Amino acid sequence: MTETSPSFPKDLIDLDDLTPGQITCVLDAAENFKEVSEREIKKVPTLRGKLVVIFFHENSTRTRLSFEVAAKRLSADTVALSASGSSLAKGESLLDTARNIEAMRPDALVIRHGASGVPGFLARRLKFPVLNAGDGAHAHPTQALLDMLTLREVKGRLEGLKVAIIGDIAHSRVARSNMIGLVKMGGRVAVAGPPSMLAPELAEIYGVEVYARPEPALEGADAVMMLRIQLERQSGALFPGAREYARVYGLNRERMKLAKDDAIILHPGPVNQGVELTPDLYDDERSVILPQVTNGVAVRMALLCLLIDNPDKE
């Protein structure tokens, strides 16, 4: 950390934890780390000798692989755990598992869990940094940060951008973290989805515009973020079916005309092509879905450094 860099918290549980200056610090550091991934030897010694435990209690491909790649590119040692491969399967409590991990003196824990609040619960009880890789319908801060990095790269700024977020807003941790982060950075956020997938308090709590149809959210948007329907977090069927959802809420070329001509398309993945957006838009030049994945590694490299290798933590 430089003398002018803002101090950083011990843990990252959600973007509520970060100030606009700290978010900018993460994005700036991530931009610098992107260069590492372009080298012939994609590794720097920044975290040599450090141990990062990656504990995923919920299925993941992109996020888990991204964290593992990020840690290895920083020369950190990694240990990957899953619920089925740990003593949790034998009845041990999550806190006891975490305390046993702590006894092995790791330098950071990256955790994803299907229950909201678990990363925060552990962070309050463990001495080493805890980084939330997604918890229930609560938060996914690293996804929001990589989304913001992608937006800033393409648009040159975050302040003043209108971002439309469309889909299952009520059950999406990605939507919640993006609403917090983008509004904090001076963006304008418009969310839209079926009434059964919208929470009435969104506008008041997060300072966003809320619509039951996608068209007003898309009007004049600088970027469009489509979300997957979170079937695993729903207690029952909240929409008639995939075909009807695609007809009313899916992104197609006709709806995309409502956004600005240079608007970009984002999606946290996995993408259900033909439901959230048409296959031609997935491959369109305005799609930045694959650059989001590239930026995910850089953002997670930046965060691991800021949490582990920062002597000026708050």
N, C-alpha and C positions, 0 to 999 in steps of 0.2 A: 504493500500500500504506500502511496505517496503521501506527502504531508498535506496535500490539498484534497485527497480523497476522503469522502465521508466515512465515519466509523460504521461498522457493520454489525448486525445483531448476532448472537450466538447461533440461532437457528433460523431456518426459513420454513414457516408453516403456511403462510399465505402472503399476498401482497399488501395486506393490512400492516404487515411487519416492516415494510420498507417505505421510506420517504421518496418523493420524486427524485431527489439527488442521488439516493442509493440505487434506485432503478436505473438512472442514467449511468451510474458507475458500472452496474452489471452489463448493460448493453455495450458500453464502450470497451470493457474488458473482453466481452464476447467477440466483438469485431476484431480485436487484436488476435484472439485465439483462432479465428477462422483461417488465418494464414498457416497455422501449424498443419491443418488438414490438407493443405495443398502441397506440402513438402514431399520429397521422396521418402524421407524417414519421418514419419508422422508422430514425433514424440519429443517432449521437452522434459527436463529433469525437475520441474517445479515442485512436485510432491513426492520425490523419491524418498523411500523409507516410510511413507505414510500408509495407513491401512484404511480402506473404505469398505464398510459392510453394506451390501445391497440386499435388502430384505423385502421381497415382494410377496405379500399375502394375497394378492389378486393378480389375475392373468394380465400379461402385457407383452408386447413385442417391441414397439418403437421406443418407449420410455426406458424400459430395462436395458435394452441393447445400447441406447444412447448414453446412459449413465456409465455402463461398463466401458464403452469406447472412450468416453471423456476421461474417466479415471486412468485408464491405461495410457492415454496420450499424454497425461501429466506424470507418467512414471509411477503412479501409486500402485500398491498391491490391492487386490480386490478379493473379497469373499462374497459369493452369492448364495443366499438362502431363500427357500420357499417354505410355506407353512407345512406342506406334506413332507418335507425333508428335515424338519426341525422337531424339537421336543414338544412343540405345540400339539402335534399329532398324538402325543402320549398323555396329554392333559395338562401340561405345564402352562402357566399363565403367560400372557404376552409380556407383562412387566418382568417376571422372573427370567424369561428368555432374554430380554433386553439387558437385565442386570448381569446375566452370565456373559453376554457379549461384551459389556462394559468391563468386566473383570479381565478380559483379554486385551484391554487397552487399545481399542481402535481409535482412529482420529475423526471418523464421521460415520453416521448411519443414514443411509438413504432408504426410506420406507414407503411402500404403497400398501394401502389397506382398504378393504371394502366398507369399513365402518368409519363414519365421519368422526373426527376428533382424536383418533388414535395417535397420529404424529405429534400433536400438541400435548397430549397426555404424557407421552414418553419424553418429549423435550423438557418438560417441567421437572422430570425426575432423573434425567441422565446428565452427566457432566460434559459430555462431548457433543458436538454439533449434530442436530437432527435436520434432515432435509426432506420435506414432504414431496413425494413423487405421485401424489394423488390419494385423497381419502374420501371414500363414499361420494356423496353429492356435494361435498363441502368445498374443496379447493384443489387446484392443480397449478401452483405458482410457476413452475418451470415452463409449462406449456404456454401460459400467458406471456412470460418473458420472451420466449422464442417467437411467439406471434408478434410481439411488439418490435423485436429486432427485425423481423421480416418486413413489417410495415415501414419502419424507419429506413431500412435499406432502400426500399423501392420508392417511397414517397419523400424521403429526406427529412421527415419530421413526424411527430405524433400529435403535437398541439394543433387543434383545429380540424383534424381529420374526422369525417363521419364514417363510422364502422357499423354495418348492419350485421347483427348476429341472429341467425334464423334456425329454428329447430326446437329441440326439447330443452327449453331454458330452465325449467323448474328442477330437472334432475341432473343438470350438467355442471360439474365442477369447473370445466373449462370456461363456460359462460360466466360463472360467478367471478372467477379470478380475472378474466379479461375485463369485465365490467368495472371491477375495482381499479385495476391497473390503468386502463385506458382513460377513465374519467380522472384519475389522479394525475395523469400526464397531460391533461387538457384536451382530450379527445371528446367527441360527441358520439354516444352509443345509442343505437336504435335496435331493440330486440323484437322479434316476432315469432309466433308459433301458435299452435292450436290452444284455445283457451284452457284446455285441460293440462297443458304443459307450461302455463304461465302462472306465476305467483302474483297476486294483486298488489303486494307491497314493493315490487321491484323498483318502480319509479321513485317512490319516496326514499327507500333505503339506499339505492345505488345511483340515483340521479340520471337515470336513463329514460329514453322514450319507449313506450310499450304499445305494441300493436298485435291484434289478433289475426292480421293478414300480412303477408310479406311485402306487398306492393308499397305501402307508405314507408316502410323501413328501408327499402331499396332505393327510393327516390333520392337522387343526388349523392349516393354513397360513394366514398373513395375506396372502400374495401367491403367485401362480403364474406362473412365467415359462416359456413354451413356446419351444422352439428348433426352428429349421429343420434338416432332415437335410442335412449338409454333403457332398453327393454329390461335389463338386469336390475334396474333400480325402481321399476314400476311395480305396484302391487296388483295392477290389472290393466286390461286393454284401454288405452286412453285415446285411441283414434281408430277409424274403421278398418284400415289396412294399408299396406305399403303402396298399392296403386293409387288409392285415394289421396294418401299423404303426398305422393309425388305430384299428383295433379294440382293440388291446392297450394302446397308449400315448397315443392321442389324447385331448384334453380335450373332454368333453361334459358336459351338465347333470348326469348321474348321478354322474360322477366329481367334478364341482365341488362336490357336496353334502358331500364329505369335508372340504373346506376350511372355514374360518370363514364365517359368513353374509356378513360384510362384506369377504371376501377380494377382491383385485383381480387382473386378468389382464394380464400384460405379454407382449410379443413384440418382439424386435429387428428383425424384418422381413428380407426379404420373407416374408409369411405365405402358406403353402399351405393355404387354407381347405378343410376337409374331411379334412385329413391331421393337422396339428398340433392344430387345434381346429375345432369345428364352426362354420359360418357364423353361427349364431344367437349364439354366444358372442363372436364378433368384434365384433358390433354390440350386445352386451349393455351395460347401464349400468355393469357392473363392469369392463369393458374400458377400459384406459388406453393403448391402443396408439397412438392419434393424439396424445394429450397427451405421450407419449414423444417424438414427432417435434418438437413445439413446444419441449419442454425441451432437445432436442438443440442447437438454435440457441443458447439461453441458456447452456448449459454450455460450448459452444465459444467463445462470446464471452468468457466468464469466463477460460477457459484461455489464449486468445490474449493477453488483457490481462496475465494473471499471468506469462506467459512473456516477452512483449515489453516490457511497460511497468513492470517491477518492478526498481527499482534495488537491491533487497536480495536478489538471487538468491544461493542457496547456492554 
